[in-house]
């Protein structure tokens, strides 16, 4: 078991004691993996790969028989409990020889603990008291990355960049967005465990859509091509975006590209522990505004990356929390012109006490 997992579990047990809880129930796949090393993914909202139940004395991974061998292999140091009639019955069985007057805290995450599931658990433990205020604490545990996590994320970044480098040299006029996306997926399954999200390949007018879905549209000369992609490797994610052009590029697009690049550089220079997240977003937003494209920056500047490709903290106009050392965030300003296209550039950065280390390569940037 990684040392950071031991420390996180120790912190959780301390919360159990301080709040006079009997247990903490953890249902999200990200938190489950972070604490136990159990990599299984939930297939859908109605089908869970399991949950963690942590008490003062026990660390229990509840799952069903499909995942028994995987749980035994990955969840080192955890007690594996195989339930046959669902999570609710499993929790009841764990407490069967004890008083049912339990106080159980859980993270209110409807995607992983639906109201129906919660009601079932309460039905089987009618005298139990459920408290759903533990989610901020779990988020705080994962925000600051430890040494092992930082190295795992770096490997995911390098894997994605190897794939992008190959794609960069293979993209040609006449290829479709879907063809390029397929090559990205193929590469990510060769160099990593797969994509951390469905890749975006958006060309010409489609590049005006921040979350465009690859289409059959053919790549043309001189237009912006946004490629947004990331790898997942050993449970950790990366995220990168580059905008590329084939052939001659007009001064119009060069100006937009330079505005986005300058906004990214200014924001990266402003990163350091103690800075308020919304103020970093403002640095990039003000830069783009000074270039005359303020109303065309349509999304937040960035987000945390770790086990999930989108997680706290958020470099957003509405996020007022401070950056802390060892957080990893994206810096991804963009300009989107309806009917014409767009430019987005995205790096990943490690927050330091007096600045930030840019983890992404500076290859594939244009100097105009």
N, C-alpha and C positions, 0 to 999 in steps of 0.2 A: 504494500500500500504506500502510495506517495505520502511524504511527510505532510504536505498541505492538507490532505484528506484527514489525517489524524488531528491536525490543529483545528480544522473546521468542525469536526465531530465534537471535539473538546468544547468549542465555543457553544455549540448547540446544547450540549449537556449542561453547561453552565447556565444557559437561558432557562432550561427546564427547571433547574434548582431555584434560580432567582424568581421565576414567575410561579413557582409551586405547581408546575404542570406534571402530568403523569406520562405524557408522550407528545411527540411531534410527528405528524403524518405528512409525508412529502410525496407528491404525485407527478410533478412535472418531469419529463425525461431529462432535461438539462440538469436540474438539481439532483435527480437520482443518479445520473452519471458522475456529476462532480463529486458527490460524497462517497459513492460506492465503487465506481469504475465499471458499472454494469451498462454496457453500450446499447442494449436493445432499444429500438424506437417504437413508439406507439403507432399502430397502423392507422387509427382514426379515433374520433372522439368517443366512439362506443367500444373501443377495443384497446385496453391498456396492457403494456408489458409488465406492469407491476408498480409497487410503491415501497417507500421506506417507512418504517415505524421505529423511531428512536426513543428509548426510555432511559432512565438513569443507569440501568444495568445492562440493557440489551441494544444491539444494532441489528435490526431485522429487515431483510429484503423479502417482501411478499411478491410472489409471481406464480404463474401456472406451469404445468408440466412441460409445455413447449419450450420453455426457457431454462429448464433445470440445469442442463450441462453448461450452457453459456453462463448462467449465474454462478455456478460452482467455479468456473474458470476465471471469471472476471471480478467478481465481488469478493476479493480477498479479505478475510477477517470478518465477514458478515455471516450471520445466521440466516440460512435460506429456508423460507417457509413456503411450501407449495400449497396453494389453496385450490380446492376442487369446485367450489360453488360461488366463486367471486370474492372480490376484495372485502366486502362487508362481512361475509361469513368468516373469512380468514382472520380479520381483526377480532371478531367475537371469540373465535377459537383460541387466539393468543391470550385473551383475558379470561378464559373460561373458569380458571381456578382462582380468580381474584375478584375482588369487589368490582361491580360494574359502575361505581360512582367515580368515573374518570374525568379528568380535564385534559382534553386533547386539542392542541393547536395545529392549524393547517394553513397553508397558503391559499387564499381565495383566487383560484385560477380556473375559470369556467371551462377552459379548453381541456383541462386534465382532471378536474374534480367537479363534474356537473352537479346541478342541484339534485338530480335523480339519484346519483351515486351517494351524495352526502345524506340524502333522506334515507337511503337503504342502510347506511352505516348507523345512523341514529336510531333506526327501527330495531336493529340488532343489539344496540347498546342504548336502550331507552333512558337510562339514568346518567348517561355521559353528558358532559358539557363541552361544546365545541367552540373554539375561539379562532377567528380567522384574521389575526393581526401579525402573523409571522412572516408574511411575504417580504416586507421591506428589509427585515433582518437577513433573509436568505439572499436577497439581491445584493446587500452590502458585502456579504461574504465573498461573492463571486466578482465584484467590481474590480478589486485590486488583484492583479495577477501575480503569482509567485514565480520563482525562477524556473521551475519545471514547466509551468504553463507557458511562460514567455518563449521558451525554446520550442515547445510544441507548435505554438502559433507561428513562429518564424519558419518552421518546416512547412507548414501549410501555405505560407506566403510564397516560399521558394518553389513549391510544387506548382502553384497556380502561375507563377511567372515563367517557369519553364514551358508550360503549355501555351501561354500567351505568346512567348517568343517564337514558338513554332508556327502558331496561327498568323502572327504578324507577317511572317515571310511567305505565307501561303495564300493570303487573301489577294484575289484578283478581280478586276472589273468583270462583271457578268455572273459572279458567284451570288447565290441567294443568301439572305440572312439565315435561313434554316440550315443551309449547308455549313456555314461557319459555326453555328451553334452546335451542330452535330460533331464537328471536328473538336470543338472545345470539350464536349462531354466525353468523347472518346479519349482525349488526352488526359482529362481529369481522372478517369477510371484507371488509366495506365500509371500516372504519376502519383495519385493519391487514392483515397477511398471513395472518391466521387466528388460531385459538386456540392458546395455549401448552400447553394440555391440555384434555381433554374437560370442559366445564363441569359443575359440580354444582348442581342445584336440588333442595333437599330440604325438604319441608314437613311440619308436624305430627310424628307419630312417626318419619317417615323422617329427620327432622333429628337424630335420635339416632345416626345412622350417619355417622361422619366422612367416609367416601368413598362416600356414597350415589350411586346411578345414577338419573337422572331417570326417573320413571314416569308413568303416566296419572292418578295421583292428582290430584284437584281441590283447589285452594287454598281454605282456609276462613278465616273471620274470627277474629282473636285468637290465631292460632297462629304459632309462629316459622317463618320461611322463610329457610333458609340458601342464599345464592348465592355460589358460589366459582368464580372465572373469571380468565382472564388472556389477554393478547394476545401474539403474536409479531410483531415488526416489525424488518425488516432484520437478522434472525438473533438478536435479543435478546428476552428474555421479561419478562413482568410477571405478578403474582399478587395477587389481592385477594379478600377475603371480607367480605360484609356480611350481617347478619341483619335482616330486615325483618318488620313486622307490618302487617296490614290491620285497620282497625276498632279496637274497644276491646281493651286489653291488660290481663291480670290482674296483680295485685301479685306473684304467683308468678313470672311470666316477667320482669317488670320487675326483680325482685331478682336473678334469674340473669343477666340482661343487664348489670346494673350491676356484678356480680361479675366478669364477663368483661372489661368495659370498664376497670374499675379495674386488673385484672391486666395488661392490655395497657399502660395508662398507666405503671404502676410499672416494668414491664420496659423500656419505651422510655426512661424516665428513667435507668435503670441502664446503658444501652448506652454504651460508649465503648471506644476502643482500649486494649488491655491487660487488659480484663476476660475472665475465663474463661467460655467459652460455657455450661457447665453451671450456673454461678452465675446467669446471666441467666434461664435456665429456672426455677431455684429461686425467683427473685423472683416470677414469675408464679404458680408452683405454690403457694407459701406464701400468696399473696393469695387464691387460690381456696379453699384449705384454711381460711383464716380466715372465709370466708363459709359454710363448712359443706359445700362441694361437692368436697373434695379427691379423692375416689375417682372423680369423674366427669370429670376432666381426663385424657383417654385417650391423648394423643399428645405428641410433643415440641413445644416452643414455636415453633420456626421453622427455617428453612434458608436457605442462600444461593440467589441467583437471578442468572442471567446468560444465557449461551448455552443452558444447560439450566434448566428451571424448578425443578429440585431439584438442588443441587450444594453442595459444602462452602463455608462452614462450617455446622455444625448446632447450633442452640440446643436441646440435648438433655441429659438427665440423665447421659448416658454420654460426651459429647464434651468432652474436657478441654483442647482447644487454646484459645489466646487470640484475641480479636478484633483485627484489624489495621485501620489506616486504609484507607478506600476499599473495604472489603468492603460488599456489599449483602445484607441479610438480611430475612426476613419475621418479623413478630411476630404470632402467631396463636393465642392461648389459646382454649380452648373448654370448654364444659360440656355433657354429653350424658346425658340421663335416659331410660333404656330405656322404651319404650312411650309416652313423652310427647313428646319432641323434644329440641332442643338449640340452643345459641347459639355461634357462632364469629365472631370479628372479626379481620381480618388487614390489617396495614399493611406497607409496605416501607420500610426505613430504610437510610440511608447512614452507615456508621460513620466518626466523626471522632475526632481526637486527644483532644478533651475532651467528647465527647458523641455525638449522632447527629442527622442531619437526616431528619425523617420525609418521605418522598417522596410518600406517599399523601395524598389530599384528606381533610379532616375532615368533608366533607359526608356525609349519610346516617347520621350517628350520632344516637341518641336521647339526650335529656337528661331523665332521670326522677329 
